[in-house]
């Protein structure tokens, strides 16, 4: 069974939701047969690369809330993250364009290191003092290397603005086609969608239901026919 997760590195609920989903997956008896794929979704696609601002400033301008309200929201998110065992800086974070990080995540998927990289991005963005937005490409290369990717290959991806760009855009178009207008958005076996950072119990129920409704293979038996198996291949007899 495949679970696809549309998310953005700048999304705090994606950070929390990933932890809750993984808690449910860990308790799922068929977890070894579940493939998890991370898909791209930008919360702020119109923001230019290099255009960064404090999270609190972004929240006040985007949602028309006061600085006190924005800070209270961050405090609440910090408590939600802590309940899942996650570190979360409620002050001093910044916000910026995540397109290059999504391009690197598609590269990491090809290398079998996608989950390690997205977790590294989340940890860096939400828990560490150093910014993933203001230190340039070398900060992203450092995180890619920590996730098990080759640093020079990561630099090449970042140096080519077209590398994996179409993959990011394709993910975003598909999200729109599926009706996802926010993240995190979880799609289980292309049958069920779960929106938001739901409690682990909701993910457990969704995994169980999706697994139980998988269609078993229906064999069309046309009688005995030659085939190969563990003991070898049938040899035609005259």
Rosetta blueprint (number, residue, H / E / L):
1 X L
2 X E
3 X E
4 X E
5 X E
6 X E
7 X E
8 X L
9 X L
10 X L
11 X L
12 X H
13 X H
14 X H
15 X H
16 X H
17 X H
18 X H
19 X H
20 X H
21 X H
22 X H
23 X H
24 X H
25 X H
26 X H
27 X H
28 X L
29 X L
30 X L
31 X H
32 X H
33 X H
34 X L
35 X E
36 X E
37 X E
38 X E
39 X E
40 X E
41 X L
42 X L
43 X L
44 X L
45 X L
46 X L
47 X L
48 X L
49 X L
50 X L
51 X L
52 X L
53 X E
54 X E
55 X H
56 X H
57 X H
58 X H
59 X H
60 X H
61 X H
62 X H
63 X H
64 X L
65 X L
66 X L
67 X H
68 X H
69 X H
70 X H
71 X H
72 X H
73 X H
74 X H
75 X H
76 X H
77 X H
78 X H
79 X H
80 X H
81 X H
82 X H
83 X H
84 X L
85 X L
86 X L
87 X L
88 X L
89 X L
90 X L
91 X L
92 X L
93 X L
94 X E
95 X E
96 X L
97 X L
98 X L
99 X H
100 X H
101 X H
102 X H
103 X H
104 X H
105 X H
106 X H
107 X H
108 X H
109 X H
110 X H
111 X L
112 X L
113 X L
114 X H
115 X H
116 X H
117 X H
118 X H
119 X H
120 X H
121 X H
122 X H
123 X H
124 X H
125 X H
126 X H
127 X H
128 X L
129 X L
130 X L
131 X L
132 X L
133 X L
134 X L
135 X L
136 X L
137 X H
138 X H
139 X H
140 X H
141 X H
142 X H
143 X H
144 X H
145 X H
146 X H
147 X L
148 X L
149 X L
150 X L
151 X H
152 X H
153 X H
154 X H
155 X H
156 X H
157 X H
158 X H
159 X H
160 X L
161 X L
162 X L
163 X L
164 X L
165 X H
166 X H
167 X H
168 X H
169 X H
170 X H
171 X H
172 X H
173 X H
174 X H
175 X H
176 X H
177 X H
178 X H
179 X L
180 X L
181 X L
182 X L
183 X L
184 X L
185 X E
186 X E
187 X E
188 X E
189 X L
190 X L
191 X L
192 X E
193 X E
194 X E
195 X E
196 X L
197 X L
198 X L
199 X L
200 X H
201 X H
202 X H
203 X H
204 X H
205 X H
206 X H
207 X H
208 X H
209 X H
210 X H
211 X H
212 X H
213 X L
214 X L
215 X L
216 X L
217 X L
218 X L
219 X L
220 X L
221 X L
222 X L
223 X L
224 X L
225 X L
226 X L
227 X L
228 X E
229 X E
230 X L
231 X L
232 X E
233 X E
234 X L
235 X L
236 X L
237 X L
238 X L
